[in-house]
Amino acid sequence: MTAIPRIALLGNPNTGKSTLYNRLCGLRTKTANFPGSTVEHHVGRCQVPGGGEFDIVDLPGVYSLMLEIPESRLCRDCLEGRLGDRRPDAALLVLDANNLPRNLQFAASALKRGLPTVVAINMVDVARRRGLVIDEDDAERELGVKVVAVSARTGEGLDALREALLKVAKPGATAPSPRQPYPTSEIGSPASTRWSADAFSAIAAHPRGKVPDSLSLHDRLDTAFTHPVAGILCFAVAMSLIFATIYWLAQFPMDAVDSVFGVLSHAIEGVIPAGTLQDLLINGVVGGVAATVVFLPQIVLLFLLLALLEDSGYLARAAFAVDRVMRRAGLPGQAFMPLLSAHACALPAIMSTRLIPNPRDRLATILVSPFMSCSARVPVYVLLTGLLFAGRPLAAGIAFTACYVLGAIAALGTSKLLRASLLRGASSPMVLELPEYRVPSLRTAVAVAIDRAFVFLRNAGSVILAIAIVMWWLSAYPKAPPDVRSAALLTQAAEIRASDQDAAETLVAEANRLDQRRQQSESFAGQVGTALEPVFAPIGLDRQLTVAVLTSFLAREVFTTTVFVLVGAGSDANSEDSGTLQSVRNATRDDSTPLFTVPTAASLLVFFVLAMQCLPTLVVVARETGSWRWPLLQFAYMSLLAYGCAFLTYRVLA
């Protein structure tokens, strides 16, 4: 079989490369897993209308191919055939039309490698509004390759780009042949700068003579967004509005998801007779998974809105605003991106710290990364803030933001402590390019949100399902004898059923509740919870929540699953007027008091913000640091900090 052509996608950061990649490949992407690679990249299949296809290897954005950093090494390995099973057939080089002089220097260093190439000059719609005109014919003569002016955001020029890529990926495509030889010196040298200036003057012009006055608005926005005080306040307001929007919008799809699982439970109830199997399927499998998957709409909305915010160019300004605070806490400027990505998952964030050159800076970043609130915490935050502020989305959104802020404060404080004790030394400053403000790409944001949704669902279909089944078994066995009081209630119900049906049903429900309480307390899970309850009672937890917190050390998001499995079955979770979330809200303790009081919910919220509850993270930290000493220290420190702060929270509010 003929191998599908492979095209390497190259470019500087902030050139719209990811948006263009998603436009060309849609959602037909997969994470690359080439041996020896450590930096994230993807491979996507591009279908050309009318026939033809090729693969695109989306490489990380770099400022130079010759830098000794993992991203540049990855790009070099790909271009030289050391990444995967063969060298790419061609390259797609993305340039920003609004930063051509600098981008052209990178273009020269890439083109002189001799690989057949198509140059995509991106964001031409923005450049056009500013009076900048790109001449594709002149650009082709100057660079010696096919040049296509495109706008990845609007889709302009993409059909022509696909056709050009299909042609250049075929055998026999010619190598680049510029009008003037590419400079032999590296980017930033006088020769490279003079070459790019000449090339720019040949392919671009401002026919109206000046850049529009709208640039001054950008300057004013930058002044506000990068201010050390106003910038941080703007970021806090933006995040609060995002979380409030999530609470408001997500309630409708959450209710729909909850209803679907409710219908499924009733269907099982009608097909399978009452007994162990029905109990396993309804309260273990369906109910356990539903208690986590019901939060999927909020996770999707969170990443959708964050992707839109990042694509607009705002998040880079927020990074600049917090850089001063980070450096005062002893964190290097290069730590911002790993810490930002830790809000999705700490694992890739910790691995991306390999880009930090200073060993002490890198270790400090690794140790504080788990304080950033990852997506696994979102279901717990949603449940607990919803309990604290039921029916008040703005207050819940502010509380949600406060969780992220508390995690960031803990990270900064811990870094300050580390740099004053175990990891003494000054941190490195951050060099950051501020991208242009632009209308974000909804298509790209949707692709990011769907990708995170699939990751979440894979966990729900594997880890969460397995833990739900195990927890059901632990709560269902050994079988306890009926409560001595339930027999009397059932006898009384039988005597009055003919005269008072409602009162009889109330007595039966109370008898069932007593039996379920005894089963829960005498089961394996109940025995563990009872034994360890004294440890967690000072932060407001009973035996049920004790077990839920213990299981969450395997994976944070299973806290909601465990709570439902332990208390959902005893709160009539399958009734018509009680969904998955409502059954948890109505849960009670052995003494019939509410399971989630305000002090308990607040204490748990603080605990989950600060605790290290992710075994895979500890494994990755051990691998990245080369020793189990650091992850064990990290686990002990974060656990003690979480417990202490949760204790103070509970005592203040109790």
Secondary structure, DSSP 4 states (H G I P E B T S, - for coil): -PPPPEEEEEE-TTSSHHHHHHHHHTT-EEE---TT--S--EEEEEEPTTS-EEEEEEPPP-S-TTSSSHHHHHHHHHHTT-SSSS--SEEEEEEEGGGHHHHHHHHHHHHTT---EEEEEE-HHHHHHTT-EE-HHHHHHHHSSEEEE-BTTTTBTHHHHHHHHHHHTSTTPPPP--SSPPPSSPTTSHHHHHHHHHHHHHHEE-TTSS--TTHHHHHHHHHHHTSTTHHHHHHHHHHHHHHHHHHHHHHHHHHHHHHHHHHHHHHHHHHSPSSHHHHIIIIIIIHHHHHHHTTHHHHHHHHHHHHHHHHTTHHHHHHHHHHHHHHHTT--GGGHHHHHHTTT-HHHHHHGGGG--SHHHHHHHHHHGGGS--GGGHHHHHHHHHHHTTT-HHHHHHHHHHHHHHHHHHHHHHHHHHHHTTT-SPPPP---PPPPP----HHHHHHHHHHHHHHHHHHIIIIIHHHHHHHHHHHH-SPPPPPHHHHHHHHHHHHHTTT-HHHHHHHHHHHHHHHHHHHHHHSHHHHHHHHHHHHHGGGT--HHHHHHHHHHTTBTTHHHHHHIIIIIGGGTTTSTT--HHHHHHT-B-TTSSBSS-HHHHHHHHHHHHHS--BHHHHHHHHHHHTSSHHHHHHHHHHHHHHHHHHHHHHHHH-
